[in-house]
């Protein structure tokens, strides 16, 4: 790793406030800080507090947090019965983050006079906040796209009049999940409101993707969209590839149980921070897990509200006596868990997931195959990448059946296929091999490490 000793270069990171977006850019901040470059992270007071309770970063003098209060916003509970699973309840908090524009300008006004160059890395949804970068001669910006290269390529292809595809791409295009029901109308309107043509003032785009995983799609995006001084930087995985334990942090109690389980015997079940599941569907999942007789850890939390510290959290009802009946095989957890550490644990052999990109990258990095249950946003396309393209996962429910209740019988069958069949074992081997190659790419001389070195050298030129 190249250490760039240029304190006159500073990086300002502007994450979006949804947990999956926050998570990725905070981990990127950690990576950049290892090059001895000061990093300033700007976010709202509410979401800064949320991040600090969920994503512990190393305590050092290189990462500086700037938390600013924003006007009060409504924080309604999620609706588990909504026809569209997009987290509409978060939109007021998303809009509140747009009030960071002036604090961002104030921060640039402080840093710009004392630095040779200020490098702004911003989530693509934070364009309205960072648009004033054009006022500073020594500030350049890089847009962060939180999608997979696969999803991003297809979004771009659909949005423009591109040539007809052939070969494998044509086959995939025919099977590509529709965007219907991926977003609520409020969600589409919010996304449209953030479009301030970031490309006009951006020097390139950063992805939390790995060329080891998605090299073909990274190349396709580069061929079609990047030239001149703009570049695409595939710097993923952002998440740590090795798990270290801080003696000052108490380990989650679930590991007392997980440490006793056999290698690759446990299915980890979690649907992320933006999915609210109906009581009826919860019952079917519970019965399916029970009937499968496979070992599992199920994180049963409702979706986030805009302010996770505000008010009561819905208590999700399990079938009567469920936890008593499954106590030897299963563990139900209702609080925040260290997902990466669970996926890295040798006992974990599968992951039932909504296929948010954060979860996909963490699972692939740690070599764990998935059962895919997409809910909204880019998740249907991530699920297709995992199952159809990379073949390191299988569907619980594909997007064409998104309006259907998934029965306990289907859950049982899929869990058995992944955890207790020859097909599942072959998938686990493919996932382990892919994870090994991804982790190797982050070592000195690996393709990802070299790209990260190149990015740091570029902004420090």
ABEGO torsion letter per residue (X at the ends): XBBBBBAABBBBBBBBABAAAAAAAAAAAAAAAAAGBBBBBBBBAAAAAAAAAABBBBBBAABBBBBBBBBBBBBBBBBAABABABBAAAAAAAAAAAAAAAAAAAAAAAAAAABABBBBBBBAAAAAAAAAAAABAABBBBBBBABBAAAAAAAAAAABBBBBBBEAAAAAAAABBBABGABBAAAAAAAAAABAGAAAABAEBBBBBBAAAAAAAAAAAAAAABBEABBBBBAOBABBABBBBBAABBBBAAAAAAAABBBGABBBBBAEAABBBBAAAAAAAAAAAAAAGBBBBBBBBBBBBABAABEBBBBBBBBBGAAAAAAAABBBBABBBBAAAAAABAABABBBBAGBAAAAAAAAAAGBBBBBBBABEAAAAAAAAAAAAAGABBBABBAAAAABBBBAAAAAAAAAAAAABAAAAAAAAAAAAAAAAAAAAABBGBAAAAAAAAAAAAAAX
